């Protein structure tokens, strides 16, 4: 586990996304996340899918935004 309590088997992009969502403290869209981490939306989308399936983030279908999963 890292200092933020996450598993170390997450990829670098996964960690960047989690850190970004933690720091902003608000839901963000795919495009907003991609712009902030400086990666293509396709790569970010794949990482978001993995984080969602792992239960680390949640998704709001209505606003198409992502946020940290509630513990």
Contact map, one row per residue, 1 for C-alpha under 8 A:
11111111000000000000000000000000000000000000000000000000000000000000000
11111111000000000000000000000000000000000000000000000000000000000000000
11111100000000000000000000000000000000000000000000000000000000000000000
11111100000000000000000000000000000000000000000000000000000000000000000
11111110000000000000000000000000000000000000000000000000000000000000000
11111111010000000000000000000000000000000000000000000000000000000000000
11001111110000000000000000000000000000000000000000000000000000000000000
11000111110000000000000000000000000000000000000000000000000000000000000
00000011111000000000000000000000000000000000000000000000000000000000000
00000111111101100000000000000000000000000000000000000000000000000000000
00000000111111100000000000000000000000000000000000000000000000000000000
00000000011111110000000000000000000000000000000000000000000000000000000
00000000001111111000000000000000000000000001001000000000000000000000000
00000000011111111100000000000000000000000000001100100000000000000000000
00000000011111111110000000000000000000000000000000000000000000000000000
00000000000111111111000000000000000010000000000000000000000000000000000
00000000000011111111100000000000100010000000000000000000000000000000000
00000000000001111111110000000000000000000000000000000000000000000001000
00000000000000111111111000000000000000000000000000000000000000000000000
00000000000000011111111100000000100100000000000000000000000000000000000
00000000000000001111111111110000000000000000000000000000000000000011000
00000000000000000111111110000000000000000000000000000000000000000001000
00000000000000000011111110000000000000000000000000000000000000000000000
00000000000000000001111111000000000000000000000000000000000000000000000
00000000000000000000111111100000000000000000000000000000000000000010000
00000000000000000000100111110000000000000000000000000000000000000010000
00000000000000000000100011111000000000000000000000000000000000001111000
00000000000000000000100001111101100000000000000000000000000000001110000
00000000000000000000000000111111100000000000000000000000000000011100000
00000000000000000000000000011111110000001001100000000000000000011100000
00000000000000000000000000001111111000001000000000000000000000000000000
00000000000000000000000000011111111100000000000000000000000000000000000
00000000000000001001000000011111111110000001000000000000000000000000000
00000000000000000000000000000111111111111001000000000000000000000000000
00000000000000000000000000000011111111100000000000000000000000000000000
00000000000000000001000000000001111111000000000000000000000000000000000
00000000000000011000000000000000111111100000000000000000000000000000000
00000000000000000000000000000000011111110000000000000000000000000000000
00000000000000000000000000000000011011111011000000000000000000000000000
00000000000000000000000000000000010001111111000000000000000000000000000
00000000000000000000000000000110010000111111100000000000000000000000000
00000000000000000000000000000000000000011111110000000000000000000000000
00000000000000000000000000000000000000111111111000000000000000000000000
00000000000010000000000000000100110000111111111100000000000000000000000
00000000000000000000000000000100000000001111111110000000000000000000000
00000000000000000000000000000000000000000111111111000000000000000000000
00000000000011000000000000000000000000000011111111100000000000000000000
00000000000001000000000000000000000000000001111111110000100000000000000
00000000000000000000000000000000000000000000111111111000000000000000000
00000000000000000000000000000000000000000000011111111100000000000000000
00000000000001000000000000000000000000000000001111111111100000000000000
00000000000000000000000000000000000000000000000111111111111000000000000
00000000000000000000000000000000000000000000000011111111000000000000000
00000000000000000000000000000000000000000000000001111111100000000000000
00000000000000000000000000000000000000000000000000111111110000000000100
00000000000000000000000000000000000000000000000000111111110000000001100
00000000000000000000000000000000000000000000000100110111111000000111100
00000000000000000000000000000000000000000000000000010011111100000111110
00000000000000000000000000000000000000000000000000010000111110011110000
00000000000000000000000000000000000000000000000000000000011111111100000
00000000000000000000000000000000000000000000000000000000001111111000000
00000000000000000000000000000000000000000000000000000000000111110000000
00000000000000000000000000000000000000000000000000000000000111111000000
00000000000000000000000000001100000000000000000000000000001111111100000
00000000000000000000000000111100000000000000000000000000001110111110000
00000000000000000000000000111100000000000000000000000000111100011111000
00000000000000000000100011110000000000000000000000000000111000001111100
00000000000000000100110000100000000000000000000000000001110000000111110
00000000000000000000000000000000000000000000000000000011110000000011111
00000000000000000000000000000000000000000000000000000000010000000001111
00000000000000000000000000000000000000000000000000000000000000000000111
